Amino acid sequence: MHVPGPGARAGLTAGDVLLALDGARIDSAAALARAVARVRPGDRVVLTVRHPGGGLRRLTVVPAVVA
């Protein structure tokens, strides 16, 4: 995650565990790669994450190309 960047602006923090991207369950690196491949910069997506303290959150993020 880049700080500042789209993830940080959406509320992602170090230690968050990504559980789903736009409803697609993320249970492996391959599942993450497939889900990310369907998203284009500028698309609005919803991430479901578990924070280190155990709380679940749904975050809306707009992916972007970070240079």
Secondary structure as the mmCIF struct_conf table of DSSP 4:
data_model
#
loop_
_struct_conf.conf_type_id
_struct_conf.id
_struct_conf.beg_label_comp_id
_struct_conf.beg_label_asym_id
_struct_conf.beg_label_seq_id
_struct_conf.end_label_comp_id
_struct_conf.end_label_asym_id
_struct_conf.end_label_seq_id
BEND BEND1 VAL A 3 GLY A 5
HELX_RH_AL_P HELX_RH_AL_P1 PRO A 6 ALA A 10
TURN_TY1_P TURN_TY1_P1 GLY A 11 GLY A 11
TURN_TY1_P TURN_TY1_P2 ALA A 14 GLY A 15
STRN STRN1 VAL A 17 LEU A 21
TURN_TY1_P TURN_TY1_P3 ASP A 22 GLY A 23
STRN STRN2 ALA A 24 ARG A 25
BEND BEND2 SER A 28 SER A 28
HELX_RH_AL_P HELX_RH_AL_P2 ALA A 29 ALA A 37
TURN_TY1_P TURN_TY1_P4 ARG A 38 ARG A 38
TURN_TY1_P TURN_TY1_P5 PRO A 41 GLY A 42
STRN STRN3 VAL A 45 ARG A 50
TURN_TY1_P TURN_TY1_P6 PRO A 52 GLY A 53
BEND BEND3 GLY A 54 GLY A 54
STRN STRN4 LEU A 56 VAL A 61
#
